[in-house]
Amino acid sequence: MGKRVDNIVIINNVAYIIEFGVGDGGYEEEQAIEQVIDYTIDLKNFHEGRPQN
């Protein structure tokens, strides 16, 4: 907890979580995937969704 996602893009009711990782010096796929999963869990647990009709 305590970190924030860089951007969230919503298209056709699908949320795309975007993390830029500026200054990391490299791309670590496993770590990047874990970080995005953590962000999605935080969004699910700490943000109220819009009611579906």
Steps between C-alpha positions, in 0.01 A plus 500: 500500500600860462595486134290642222452387145624742232190482281174314465331488161142372481377379161175308456475433876853355515757670722858502370755563775809684369829529687785684327790411734708805407859485619504127575789440259354175370193290451430219741188322372419301813536802729292717264220244490500473882480878532202525264324216683556687829346814346195309378448344844520847659247635250265211569527527879516878551285656227127474461392391154221642292173304534414291194152518352 
